[in-house]
């Protein structure tokens, strides 16, 4: 699954939604490096807030889902990525 670090973060997020097994894999702490390396490849992306894990940051930045509950107390401005 190391090839995943070359995917766009949005694609990794969609893979994590594809099945329970994929979700479990991408939710592990050991998969954090995949998310981080994928995020590093996105030009102009603001840094991830310390309060958010990578999948939550990707959800906020690359989907239109309401993320207010995971961002309570955090001031962020959505940009189109």
C-alpha positions in Angstrom: 0.0 0.0 0.0 3.0 2.3 0.0 2.0 3.3 -3.6 -0.8 5.3 -1.9 1.6 8.0 -0.8 1.8 9.0 -4.4 -2.0 9.5 -4.7 -3.7 12.8 -4.1 -5.1 13.1 -0.5 -8.6 13.2 -1.9 -8.1 9.9 -3.6 -6.8 8.3 -0.4 -9.8 9.7 1.5 -12.1 8.1 -1.2 -10.3 4.8 -0.8 -10.7 4.9 2.9 -14.5 5.2 2.3 -14.6 2.3 -0.2 -14.7 -0.5 2.4 -14.4 -1.3 6.0 -11.0 -2.9 5.5 -9.7 0.1 3.6 -11.1 2.4 6.3 -9.4 0.4 9.0 -6.1 0.4 7.2 -6.1 4.2 6.5 -7.3 4.9 10.1 -4.3 3.2 11.7 -1.5 5.3 13.2 0.9 3.4 11.1 -0.8 4.8 8.0 -0.2 8.4 9.1 3.0 8.6 7.0 0.9 7.8 3.8 -1.3 10.7 4.5 1.6 13.0 5.4 3.6 12.2 2.3 0.5 12.6 0.1 -0.3 16.0 1.7 3.3 17.2 1.1 2.8 16.8 -2.6 -0.1 19.3 -2.8 1.3 22.7 -3.7 0.0 25.7 -1.7 -1.8 23.7 0.9 -1.8 25.5 4.2 -0.3 23.6 7.2 -2.5 21.2 9.1 -3.7 22.6 12.4 -2.3 20.7 15.4 -5.8 19.8 16.6 -6.6 17.8 13.5 -5.3 14.4 12.3 -4.5 14.1 8.6 -7.8 12.4 7.5 -9.8 15.1 9.2 -7.7 17.8 7.5 -8.1 16.1 4.1 -11.9 15.9 4.7 -12.0 19.6 5.5 -9.9 20.7 2.6 -11.1 18.4 -0.2 -14.7 17.8 0.4 -17.9 19.8 0.8 -18.9 17.8 4.0 -19.8 19.8 7.0 -16.8 19.6 9.3 -18.0 22.0 12.1 -18.0 19.3 14.8 -14.4 18.3 14.3 -13.3 21.9 14.0 -15.0 23.4 17.0 -12.8 26.0 18.7 -10.6 26.2 15.6 -10.7 29.2 13.3 -10.1 28.1 9.7 -10.9 29.6 6.4 -11.9 27.2 3.6 -10.0 27.6 0.4 -10.8 25.7 -2.9 -8.3 22.9 -3.4 
